[in-house]
Amino acid sequence: MSKVKNPQEKKRLSYSKDRRNAYGENDKASRKSIRSNKRATSQAERSKNNKLRSLFTGKFDDDHADEVEIDIRSALKLRRVRGFKKYPDLPLKEYIELQNRKRNKRIGRKVRSKLK
C-alpha cells in the first residue's frame, strides 16, 4: 500500500519517477537494435583495422612501423569513442514537455509554408 495519500503528491511522484523511451523507436525493439548497433560498430572497427594492416604488409623500418601502429590505435580509439551509445529513458515530466514543444512547433506549419 502506498504511503502517499493525496492525489497531487502521487501525480508529482509519478512525473519524477516514471520514465518513457524517447529514442524514437518501439521500446521492445531496443532489445535487438542495441545488440545489432554494438555489433555493427565492432565489425566496422575490425574491418578498418584489417584494411589498414593489409596496406602496410611490406617491409618497413621500425620508425615507420611504429608511426603506423600509433595511427591505427588512435583511429580505433577515436572510432570507439564516437561509436554507438545507449541513451537512458526520460522522466515522464521531461517527455511530456518534449511532446508539447514538438506539438507547438507543428502548429501553423501549413501557414508558415504558404508564406515562404
C-alpha positions, -999 to +999 in steps of 0.1 A: +000+000+000+013+034-009+024+058+018+014+088-003-023+096+003-032+127-017-036+125-055-014+156-061+016+141-044+010+108-063+010+127-096+041+147-087+060+115-078+047+098-109+061+126-131+095+123-115+098+085-112+081+071-143+102+070-174+095+069-211+115+058-241+122+090-262+147+074-286+121+073-313+116+036-317+095+009-300+108+002-266+108-036-273+128-031-305+157-017-283+165-053-272+175-062-308+187-028-320+212-022-291+229-055-298+230-050-336+243-015-333+271-026-309+278-055-333+280-032-363+304-008-346+327-036-336+325-051-371+334-018-388+363-014-364+377-049-372+372-043-409+390-010-409+418-025-388+423-054-413+423-030-442+450-008-427+471-039-418+468-052-454+480-019-467+512-020-446+523-056-450+556-048-468+590-042-453+593-010-432+618+004-410+610+003-373+602+041-370+577+039-398+560+008-384+557+024-350+541+055-366+516+033-385+507+014-353+502+046-334+479+059-362+459+027-362+455+027-325+445+064-323+420+059-351+404+029-334+402+047-301+385+077-318+361+055-336+352+037-304+345+070-286+322+081-314+306+047-317+272+036-305+259+049-272+228+039-253+206+067-240+186+064-208+148+069-208+135+103-199+115+111-168+078+114-177+078+152-169+106+158-195+089+135-220+056+154-218+074+187-222+092+174-252+059+163-267+044+197-261+074+215-277+070+193-308+033+199-309+037+237-307+063+235-334+039+217-357+011+242-351+008+266-381+031+246-403+009+250-434+005+287-429+043+292-425+050+271-456+025+292-477+042+325-465+075+313-478 
